[in-house]
Amino acid sequence: MAAQPLSRMLRRLLRSSARSCSSGAPVTQPRLGEGLIEELSRRRQFLREHAAPFSAFLTDSFGRQHSYLRISLTEKCNLRCQYCMPEEGVPLTPKANLLTTEEILTLARLFVKEGIDKIRLTGGEPLIRPDVVDIVAQLQRLEGLRTIGVTTNGINLTRLLPQLQKAGLSAINISLDTLVPAKFEFIVRRKGFHKVMEGIHKAIELGYNPVKVNCVVMRGLNEDELLDFAALTEGLPLDVRFIEYMPFDGNKWNFKKMVSYKEMLDTIRQQWPELEKLPEEESSTAKAFKIPGFQGQISFITSMSEHFCGTCNRLRITADGNLKVCLFGNSEVSLRDHLRAGASEQELLRIIGAAVGRKKRQHAGMFSISQMKNRPMILIELFLMFHDSPPANPSISSWDPLHVQGLRPRMSFSSQMVTLWKGCRVPQALLLAQQRLGSGCFQRHYTSRADSDANSKCLSPGSWAPAAPSGPQLTSEQLTHVDSEGRAAMVDVGRKPDTERAAVASAVVLLGPVAFKLVQRNQLKKGDALVVAQLAGIQAAKVTSQLIPLCHHVALSHVQVQLELDSTRHAVRIQASCRARGPTGVEMEALTSAAVAALSLYDMCKAVSRDIVLEEIKLISKTGGQRGDFHRA
């Protein structure tokens, strides 16, 4: 990345014809006319020959270079668009969990430093954020940032646009799905049509060209207005962008409501057969057309019928600080948590690089997307662009500790299983497993008592004492994760009843006196080890099914991780509790939580000492399920 500043310096040089150059480019005072053109040509040639390679952190495994960042400033909106959120609204993230202004600017600086040259501010509705003008002004100061855009519903645009333009706003997208005032109120469930139209004309008045108008086309609602929207471009410098109706949580997406790009194009060509295709940039999401003689143009966003994943250069940061590498994906990583845990710039870049590196070649097809669990659009951003697929609860993000740390396993789990089982017949494998299960060091005791409150006491000071077994003791007589031929298989829990499940697990990390003292005094250079380990344990519990191949996904209703300092042993004792309602237990979630918290402690302290021991990772208790309750003796 050392070459990056040189590249930026050269770009500045090209912008300023009177500035001297210390990088080796020709140093002559530019002249007007042919002399100036010749001078600029020489400098461009120098820039091409000495251009820095694009950031490895923002380049994915398919070679796509991500130079465009969309930042959601808020989850709130003053409209309730039908395609964007459910009628009842969405549960909003607590304010304390949203990015602060300084955190937004810190992340923006980091991304721009790595090569992002375009930032678009989205929401929710970004213009309801009180300090939006100041944010634009701060972004304008970032060296290398060429474009600052905003996607807005237009309600507050007339009032704020003069200030935003002065602060440095260079591009505007305005959402408008109908030209009929009464229909507008039906679609957005609020008044405000005339405010939006006034905002569009204010943008034109202030010289924005083109002013982009985003129109989500829905069959039976506004597809009859295609020609009216296209006609707007005759006398106005607009780029009317028709967007295929996309599925998100709560918008009741239906394939029959979607009007495809080709159908829209055919409708417009019937009225204007001379419609001509315009050239487009490689990373463009829109297919652009122009009616000869018209001032503006029309475009089509074809995310459903003809995806443009192959040239996607977009990344997203949600209002709660999660990085999304694909709009239609549920894979997210919390930059906010790492920021607040004191991650260095290089650590953040490794996390970002790992997320970008595992971006998929393309998102799922439209029917698959409609079945996937994703945030409502309002919780990703108000409008456009394209992705992977997030959980409904905005506080829960998919997290992969292996990839987040930029690691790759040496051997896949499936490969290990093949090696382990190769040449073994089922009876031999089961006999070996039964011998291990029958040994004194690995025996499980169960009780049928159903009213245990062990989970509620798991975080109390006295809960570390082992509980005595009660009721009849049961042991499994066969492994449940192998089929009749001895191959690994996932248990079918489809017919099991949903019950309340809880589990508690623990782990101990022996740090040694030096590391223990630093943790105790919170003097580690990396930051607060106990807080980082706690967060890691919570995140790990939520993605256990992604880490343990044959483990079912569980929608956890509660995760709690507590860490207790033990000065007599120079150790940290970890206790994780998980709770859910479902057909399968949560002991794996509790164990994963405790284990990953312990590993995070190791990672935080390993620079001080490598003589750290992780031990006693074990299940303390579980309740619920057909096999009865379990309490470790």
matplotlib code that plots the C-alpha trace (Angstrom):
import matplotlib.pyplot as plt

x = [0.0, 3.1, 2.5, -1.0, 0.0, 2.1, -0.9, -3.1, -0.4, -0.3, -4.1, -3.9, -1.3, -3.6, -6.3, -4.0, -2.3, -0.2, 1.2, 4.8, 5.6, 8.1, 7.4, 9.3, 6.7, 7.7, 7.9, 6.8, 4.4, 1.3, 0.4, -3.0, -4.3, -2.2, 0.6, -1.8, -3.3, 0.2, 1.3, -1.8, -1.2, 2.3, 1.2, -1.6, 0.9, 3.2, 0.2, -0.6, 2.9, 3.3, -0.2, -0.4, -2.0, -5.6, -6.0, -5.7, -8.1, -10.8, -10.3, -12.3, -11.3, -12.8, -10.7, -13.5, -12.1, -14.5, -14.2, -17.8, -19.0, -22.6, -23.0, -26.3, -26.6, -29.8, -32.4, -35.2, -37.4, -40.3, -42.1, -43.3, -42.8, -44.5, -41.5, -39.1, -40.5, -43.6, -46.6, -46.1, -42.5, -39.4, -37.7, -34.9, -31.5, -30.9, -29.1, -26.0, -25.5, -25.6, -22.4, -21.5, -20.5, -16.8, -17.0, -18.6, -15.8, -13.1, -14.4, -14.8, -11.2, -10.0, -11.9, -10.9, -7.3, -7.5, -9.0, -12.7, -13.4, -17.2, -19.4, -23.1, -25.1, -28.2, -30.6, -33.4, -33.7, -30.3, -31.6, -33.4, -30.0, -29.3, -25.6, -25.9, -24.5, -21.5, -20.9, -20.8, -18.5, -16.1, -16.2, -15.4, -12.0, -10.9, -8.2, -8.9, -12.7, -14.2, -18.0, -20.3, -23.8, -27.1, -30.1, -33.2, -37.0, -36.9, -39.2, -36.5, -34.4, -35.6, -34.7, -31.3, -29.9, -28.3, -26.3, -25.5, -24.2, -22.1, -20.7, -19.7, -22.6, -22.0, -24.8, -28.4, -30.8, -34.5, -37.1, -40.4, -42.6, -45.7, -46.7, -50.2, -50.4, -53.1, -51.2, -48.1, -49.8, -51.0, -47.5, -45.5, -48.4, -47.7, -48.3, -45.5, -45.8, -45.4, -42.4, -40.6, -41.4, -40.2, -37.0, -36.4, -36.8, -34.6, -31.8, -32.2, -32.2, -28.9, -27.3, -27.2, -27.1, -28.4, -30.8, -31.5, -35.1, -35.5, -38.8, -39.6, -42.0, -44.7, -47.4, -50.9, -49.6, -47.5, -46.4, -49.1, -46.9, -43.8, -44.5, -45.3, -42.0, -40.1, -41.8, -40.3, -36.9, -38.0, -37.5, -35.7, -32.1, -33.3, -32.1, -35.3, -34.2, -36.8, -36.0, -37.2, -39.2, -36.8, -37.6, -36.8, -38.2, -41.8, -42.4, -44.5, -42.6, -44.4, -43.0, -46.3, -45.7, -42.4, -42.2, -39.1, -36.6, -37.5, -41.2, -40.6, -38.3, -40.9, -43.6, -41.5, -40.2, -43.8, -44.2, -40.6, -39.3, -36.2, -35.0, -31.3, -28.9, -26.2, -22.7, -22.2, -19.3, -18.0, -19.3, -22.6, -25.7, -28.0, -28.8, -29.2, -31.2, -32.1, -35.0, -33.4, -34.0, -34.8, -32.7, -32.6, -32.4, -34.0, -32.3, -33.2, -31.9, -32.2, -31.1, -33.8, -33.9, -30.3, -27.9, -24.7, -22.7, -19.7, -18.8, -20.1, -17.8, -20.0, -19.7, -22.2, -22.0, -25.3, -26.3, -25.3, -21.9, -22.0, -20.1, -22.2, -20.4, -23.6, -27.1, -28.9, -26.8, -27.0, -23.3, -22.2, -19.3, -19.5, -16.9, -18.5, -17.6, -14.0, -13.7, -15.0, -12.8, -9.8, -8.8, -5.9, -6.2, -4.3, -6.6, -9.7, -8.2, -7.6, -11.2, -12.5, -10.2, -11.4, -15.1, -14.4, -12.3, -15.2, -17.8, -19.6, -19.4, -23.1, -26.2, -28.9, -31.6, -34.8, -36.8, -34.1, -33.7, -37.4, -37.0, -33.9, -33.9, -32.7, -33.0, -36.0, -34.6, -35.0, -32.4, -29.8, -30.3, -33.2, -32.5, -30.2, -27.3, -26.5, -25.4, -25.4, -28.4, -28.8, -30.7, -34.0, -32.8, -30.5, -28.4, -27.5, -24.9, -23.4, -19.8, -17.1, -14.1, -11.8, -12.4, -12.7, -9.1, -8.1, -7.2, -7.8, -8.2, -5.4, -7.8, -11.6, -13.7, -15.2, -11.7, -10.8, -14.0, -13.2, -9.7, -11.1, -13.8, -11.9, -11.4, -13.6, -16.7, -19.6, -19.4, -15.7, -16.4, -19.4, -17.4, -14.6, -17.2, -18.9, -15.6, -14.9, -18.4, -18.2, -14.9, -15.0, -13.6, -16.4, -19.7, -22.8, -25.6, -29.1, -32.1, -35.8, -36.4, -38.1, -38.4, -34.7, -33.7, -30.0, -29.9, -31.2, -28.5, -25.7, -24.2, -24.4, -21.2, -21.9, -22.9, -19.3, -19.8, -20.7, -24.3, -25.1, -26.9, -30.5, -33.1, -32.3, -29.0, -29.2, -26.5, -26.9, -26.4, -25.5, -24.2, -26.9, -24.8, -24.0, -26.3, -26.8, -23.7, -21.5, -21.4, -21.7, -25.4, -27.4, -30.2, -33.7, -35.4, -38.4, -40.8, -39.6, -41.8, -40.6, -39.6, -37.7, -34.0, -31.2, -27.5, -24.5, -20.9, -17.6, -13.9, -10.8, -7.8, -4.6, -2.8, 0.2, 1.1, 2.4, -0.5, -3.0, -1.9, -2.2, -5.7, -6.6, -5.4, -6.7, -3.3, -3.0, -2.0, -4.7, -7.4, -9.8, -9.3, -12.4, -14.7, -13.4, -13.7, -17.2, -18.2, -16.5, -18.3, -21.7, -21.0, -19.8, -22.9, -25.0, -23.1, -22.5, -24.2, -21.7, -18.7, -20.0, -21.0, -23.7, -25.2, -28.6, -29.2, -30.9, -32.6, -31.3, -33.5, -30.7, -26.9, -24.8, -21.1, -19.4, -15.7, -14.4, -10.8, -9.2, -6.1, -5.1, -4.5, -3.8, -6.7, -9.9, -13.0, -15.6, -19.3, -21.6, -25.4, -27.7, -31.5, -33.9, -37.2, -37.0, -36.7, -33.1, -30.8, -28.4, -25.5, -23.3, -24.0, -23.0, -19.8, -18.8, -19.4, -17.2, -14.5, -14.3, -14.3, -11.3, -9.5, -10.1, -8.5, -5.5, -5.3, -5.4, -2.6, -0.3, 2.0, 2.8, 3.1, 2.7, 2.6, -1.2, -3.4, -7.0, -8.7, -11.9, -14.1, -17.2, -21.0, -22.3, -26.0, -28.7, -32.5, -35.3, -35.5, -36.6, -33.6, -34.2, -32.1, -28.3, -26.3, -22.6, -21.4]
y = [0.0, 2.3, 3.3, 4.5, 8.1, 8.5, 7.7, 10.2, 12.9, 12.4, 12.7, 16.0, 17.1, 16.5, 18.5, 21.5, 22.6, 25.2, 22.9, 21.6, 17.9, 16.2, 12.7, 12.6, 14.0, 16.7, 20.1, 22.8, 25.6, 24.6, 26.8, 27.5, 25.8, 23.1, 23.4, 22.7, 19.7, 18.3, 18.9, 17.1, 14.2, 13.7, 13.7, 11.2, 9.0, 9.2, 8.4, 5.3, 4.1, 4.7, 4.0, 2.2, -1.2, -1.2, -2.0, -5.7, -5.3, -4.0, -6.6, -9.8, -13.3, -12.7, -9.6, -7.1, -3.8, -2.0, 1.7, 2.7, 2.7, 3.3, 4.4, 4.3, 7.3, 6.2, 3.4, 5.9, 7.3, 9.8, 7.6, 4.0, 2.8, -0.5, -2.1, -0.9, -1.9, -3.6, -1.5, -1.8, -0.5, -2.3, -2.6, 0.0, -0.6, 1.3, 4.6, 3.4, 0.6, 2.9, 4.4, 7.8, 10.6, 10.2, 6.4, 7.1, 9.5, 7.2, 4.3, 6.7, 7.9, 4.3, 3.2, 6.3, 5.8, 2.3, 3.5, 4.3, 7.3, 7.5, 7.5, 7.6, 8.5, 6.4, 5.5, 5.1, 8.7, 10.3, 13.8, 13.4, 13.0, 16.4, 16.5, 15.4, 18.7, 18.5, 14.9, 15.9, 18.8, 16.4, 13.9, 16.6, 17.1, 13.5, 13.5, 11.1, 11.2, 12.3, 11.9, 12.4, 11.4, 11.0, 8.9, 10.6, 10.4, 14.2, 15.3, 17.5, 18.2, 21.7, 23.0, 21.3, 21.2, 24.6, 23.8, 20.3, 21.7, 24.2, 21.4, 19.4, 17.2, 16.3, 13.7, 13.2, 10.2, 11.0, 8.3, 8.8, 5.9, 7.7, 11.0, 10.8, 12.5, 10.2, 7.1, 8.6, 8.6, 5.0, 3.8, 5.6, 5.7, 9.4, 12.8, 14.7, 14.4, 18.1, 18.4, 15.7, 17.4, 20.7, 19.0, 17.6, 21.1, 22.6, 20.1, 21.1, 24.8, 24.4, 22.8, 19.0, 17.2, 14.6, 14.4, 10.7, 9.7, 6.2, 4.5, 1.0, -0.5, -2.8, -4.5, -3.4, -0.2, 2.0, 0.1, 2.2, 5.3, 4.2, 6.5, 9.4, 9.1, 8.7, 11.8, 13.8, 13.5, 15.5, 18.9, 18.1, 16.9, 13.8, 10.2, 8.3, 4.9, 2.1, -0.5, -4.1, -4.9, -6.6, -8.9, -7.8, -8.8, -7.5, -6.1, -9.1, -9.6, -11.6, -12.6, -11.6, -8.0, -7.8, -6.1, -7.2, -4.9, -6.3, -5.8, -2.2, -1.6, -3.1, -0.8, 2.4, 1.3, 1.0, 4.8, 5.7, 3.1, 5.3, 4.8, 4.3, 2.5, 4.5, 3.3, 2.5, 2.2, -1.2, -1.1, 0.5, -1.1, 0.6, 0.0, 3.5, 4.7, 8.0, 9.2, 11.3, 15.0, 14.6, 16.4, 13.6, 9.8, 6.6, 3.7, 0.2, -1.5, -5.2, -6.8, -9.5, -10.5, -9.8, -9.4, -7.3, -9.1, -9.7, -6.0, -5.0, -2.5, -1.6, -2.1, -1.1, -0.1, -0.3, 2.3, -0.1, -0.5, -3.8, -4.3, -5.9, -7.0, -7.8, -6.3, -9.6, -11.5, -12.1, -12.1, -9.2, -8.3, -5.7, -2.9, -1.0, -3.7, -3.9, -0.1, 0.1, -2.7, -0.6, -2.4, -0.8, 0.4, -2.7, -5.0, -3.3, -3.6, -7.3, -7.7, -5.7, -7.6, -11.0, -10.0, -8.7, -11.7, -14.1, -12.2, -14.6, -14.5, -13.5, -13.4, -16.0, -16.0, -14.0, -17.0, -18.0, -14.4, -14.2, -17.1, -15.9, -14.1, -10.5, -7.2, -5.0, -2.6, 0.3, -1.3, -1.7, 1.6, 3.4, 2.4, 0.8, -1.5, -5.2, -7.9, -11.3, -11.6, -10.5, -11.6, -10.0, -8.9, -5.9, -6.6, -10.1, -10.4, -13.4, -13.7, -16.1, -16.0, -17.9, -15.5, -12.4, -13.0, -13.6, -17.3, -20.3, -23.8, -26.1, -29.0, -28.9, -30.6, -32.8, -33.9, -34.7, -36.8, -38.7, -39.5, -40.5, -42.8, -44.3, -48.0, -48.2, -50.3, -49.0, -51.5, -50.6, -46.9, -47.3, -49.6, -47.1, -44.3, -46.5, -47.2, -43.5, -42.7, -45.5, -44.3, -42.4, -39.2, -38.7, -39.9, -37.8, -38.0, -37.0, -36.3, -36.1, -33.2, -30.5, -27.6, -26.9, -23.3, -23.9, -21.5, -18.6, -19.1, -19.7, -16.3, -15.9, -16.0, -19.4, -21.0, -22.2, -25.1, -28.3, -29.4, -32.9, -35.2, -36.0, -38.4, -41.5, -41.4, -42.1, -42.6, -42.6, -46.1, -45.0, -41.9, -39.8, -38.0, -41.1, -42.9, -46.6, -46.8, -44.9, -41.7, -38.3, -37.2, -34.3, -35.3, -34.6, -32.6, -31.6, -33.8, -32.8, -30.4, -26.9, -26.6, -24.1, -25.0, -23.7, -24.6, -23.4, -24.1, -23.0, -22.7, -21.6, -19.7, -19.9, -16.6, -16.7, -13.8, -11.2, -11.4, -11.8, -8.6, -6.7, -8.0, -7.2, -3.6, -3.3, -2.4, -4.5, -2.5, -4.3, -3.1, -4.5, -8.2, -9.1, -7.0, -8.4, -12.0, -11.4, -10.0, -12.8, -15.4, -13.8, -13.6, -17.2, -18.5, -16.9, -18.6, -22.0, -23.8, -22.2, -23.5, -27.0, -28.7, -31.0, -28.5, -27.1, -23.4, -22.1, -18.8, -17.8, -15.7, -15.0, -15.2, -14.2, -14.5, -13.7, -13.6, -13.9, -13.2, -15.9, -14.3, -17.5, -19.3, -16.3, -17.4, -16.2, -18.3, -18.0, -19.0, -18.9, -19.4, -19.7, -20.0, -20.7, -22.2, -24.9, -28.6, -28.9, -28.0, -25.2, -26.9, -26.6, -22.9, -22.5, -24.6, -22.7, -19.4, -20.4, -21.8, -18.8, -16.4, -18.4, -18.3, -14.5, -14.1, -16.1, -13.9, -10.7, -11.9, -13.9, -11.0, -11.0, -14.7, -17.9, -20.0, -19.7, -22.8, -23.3, -25.9, -27.3, -26.4, -28.3, -28.4, -27.4, -28.0, -28.3, -28.2, -29.1, -31.8, -35.5, -36.8, -34.9, -32.4, -32.7, -31.3, -32.0, -33.9]
z = [0.0, 0.1, -3.5, -2.8, -1.6, -4.8, -6.9, -5.0, -5.3, -9.0, -9.2, -7.4, -9.8, -12.7, -11.1, -10.5, -13.6, -11.8, -9.1, -9.1, -9.0, -6.7, -7.8, -11.1, -13.5, -15.8, -14.0, -16.4, -16.1, -18.2, -21.0, -22.5, -25.6, -27.2, -24.7, -21.8, -23.5, -24.3, -20.6, -19.3, -21.7, -20.5, -16.9, -17.5, -19.2, -16.2, -13.9, -16.0, -15.8, -12.1, -10.9, -7.6, -7.5, -6.2, -2.5, -1.8, 1.1, -1.2, -4.0, -3.8, -4.9, -8.4, -9.0, -8.4, -7.1, -4.7, -5.0, -4.0, -0.4, 0.7, 4.3, 6.1, 8.4, 10.2, 10.3, 10.7, 7.9, 7.7, 5.1, 5.2, 1.6, 0.9, -0.8, 1.8, 5.2, 6.7, 7.5, 11.3, 10.9, 12.1, 15.5, 15.5, 16.9, 20.2, 19.7, 21.6, 19.1, 16.1, 14.6, 16.0, 13.7, 14.6, 13.9, 10.5, 9.6, 11.0, 8.7, 5.8, 6.1, 6.3, 3.2, 1.2, 2.1, 0.6, -2.7, -2.2, -4.4, -4.2, -1.0, -1.0, 2.1, 2.6, 5.4, 6.3, 5.3, 5.6, 5.6, 8.9, 10.6, 12.3, 11.5, 7.8, 6.5, 8.8, 7.8, 4.1, 4.9, 6.8, 3.9, 1.4, 3.1, 2.5, -0.1, -3.0, -2.6, -5.9, -5.4, -2.4, -3.1, -1.2, -1.7, -0.3, -0.4, -1.1, 1.8, 3.4, 0.3, -0.6, 2.8, 3.1, -0.4, -0.6, 2.6, 1.4, -2.0, -0.2, 2.0, -1.0, -2.1, -5.7, -6.6, -5.8, -6.1, -5.2, -4.7, -6.4, -7.4, -8.8, -10.4, -8.9, -5.5, -4.1, -5.2, -3.6, -0.2, -0.7, -1.6, 1.1, 3.7, 4.3, 2.6, 0.9, -2.9, -3.5, -1.2, -3.3, -6.6, -5.1, -4.1, -7.6, -9.1, -6.5, -7.4, -11.1, -10.2, -8.3, -11.3, -10.5, -13.8, -14.0, -11.1, -10.6, -9.9, -8.5, -9.3, -8.1, -10.6, -9.2, -11.2, -10.5, -8.8, -11.0, -14.2, -16.0, -15.4, -17.3, -20.2, -18.0, -16.2, -19.4, -20.8, -17.8, -19.5, -22.5, -20.9, -17.6, -17.0, -15.2, -15.2, -14.4, -13.1, -13.2, -10.6, -10.6, -7.4, -5.0, -2.0, 1.5, 4.9, 5.4, 1.9, 0.8, -2.4, -5.0, -8.4, -10.0, -8.8, -10.5, -13.9, -15.7, -17.4, -20.8, -20.3, -19.3, -22.2, -24.7, -23.3, -23.7, -27.2, -28.4, -27.7, -28.7, -31.1, -31.8, -28.2, -28.3, -25.9, -24.2, -23.4, -19.7, -17.3, -16.5, -12.9, -13.7, -12.3, -14.8, -18.4, -19.8, -22.8, -24.4, -26.5, -29.3, -28.7, -25.0, -22.4, -19.9, -20.1, -18.6, -17.0, -15.8, -12.6, -13.4, -10.2, -10.4, -14.1, -15.2, -12.3, -12.6, -9.9, -12.2, -12.2, -8.7, -7.0, -4.0, -0.3, 2.4, 6.0, 7.9, 10.5, 13.3, 11.8, 10.0, 6.7, 3.9, 0.8, -1.0, -0.8, -1.2, 1.4, 5.1, 5.7, 7.8, 10.0, 12.8, 12.2, 15.1, 17.6, 16.5, 16.5, 20.0, 21.1, 20.1, 16.9, 15.1, 11.5, 10.3, 12.3, 10.8, 7.3, 7.8, 8.9, 5.9, 3.6, 4.9, 4.4, 0.9, 0.0, 0.7, -1.4, -3.6, -7.4, -7.5, -5.4, -5.4, -8.0, -7.5, -6.1, -3.7, -2.5, -1.8, 0.6, 2.3, 5.6, 5.0, 6.7, 5.7, 3.1, 5.6, 7.8, 5.0, 3.2, 1.6, -1.9, -4.3, -4.9, -4.5, -1.9, 0.0, 2.7, 6.5, 9.5, 10.5, 13.8, 13.2, 16.3, 15.0, 12.3, 10.6, 11.8, 10.7, 13.1, 10.8, 7.9, 10.0, 11.2, 7.6, 8.3, 6.2, 7.6, 6.5, 5.9, 5.6, 8.1, 5.4, 4.3, 7.9, 8.2, 4.9, 6.3, 9.6, 8.2, 5.3, 5.7, 8.8, 8.9, 11.0, 13.9, 14.4, 14.5, 16.8, 19.1, 19.4, 20.2, 22.8, 24.5, 24.7, 25.9, 28.5, 30.0, 33.3, 31.7, 29.3, 30.7, 30.5, 33.2, 32.5, 34.7, 33.8, 36.1, 34.0, 36.4, 36.8, 37.1, 36.6, 33.7, 35.7, 38.3, 35.8, 36.2, 39.9, 41.9, 43.4, 40.1, 39.4, 41.9, 40.0, 40.3, 41.5, 39.1, 39.9, 38.5, 36.4, 34.6, 30.8, 28.2, 24.5, 23.1, 19.6, 17.8, 16.2, 13.6, 11.5, 9.1, 8.8, 6.6, 9.0, 7.1, 8.7, 8.7, 10.1, 12.5, 11.3, 14.0, 11.8, 13.8, 17.3, 19.3, 20.1, 23.8, 25.9, 25.8, 27.9, 28.4, 30.4, 29.5, 31.0, 30.2, 32.0, 30.6, 32.6, 31.7, 34.0, 36.4, 33.9, 31.4, 34.2, 35.8, 32.5, 32.0, 35.6, 35.2, 31.6, 30.4, 27.2, 24.1, 22.1, 24.5, 27.0, 26.7, 28.8, 26.7, 23.5, 24.7, 25.9, 22.5, 20.7, 22.9, 22.1, 18.4, 18.3, 19.9, 17.2, 14.3, 15.8, 13.0, 10.6, 12.6, 13.5, 10.2, 11.5, 14.0, 13.4, 13.2, 16.3, 16.7, 20.1, 22.4, 24.9, 25.1, 28.1, 28.6, 32.0, 32.7, 36.3, 37.4, 39.6, 41.1, 43.0, 39.6, 37.5, 35.4, 33.8, 34.2, 31.5, 31.7, 28.7, 28.8, 25.9, 25.6, 22.8, 22.0, 19.3, 18.4, 19.3, 22.2, 22.6, 24.4, 21.3, 21.2, 24.9, 24.4, 21.2, 23.0, 26.0, 23.7, 21.3, 24.3, 25.6, 22.2, 22.0, 25.4, 24.1, 21.1, 23.2, 25.5, 23.2, 22.6, 26.3, 26.8, 24.7, 27.9, 28.1, 28.7, 27.7, 29.8, 31.3, 28.3, 29.4, 29.5, 33.0, 32.4, 29.9, 30.2, 27.8, 25.2, 25.1, 26.8, 29.9, 31.8, 32.4, 35.3, 35.5, 38.6]

ax = plt.figure().add_subplot(projection="3d")
ax.plot(x, y, z, "-o")
ax.set_aspect("equal")
plt.show()
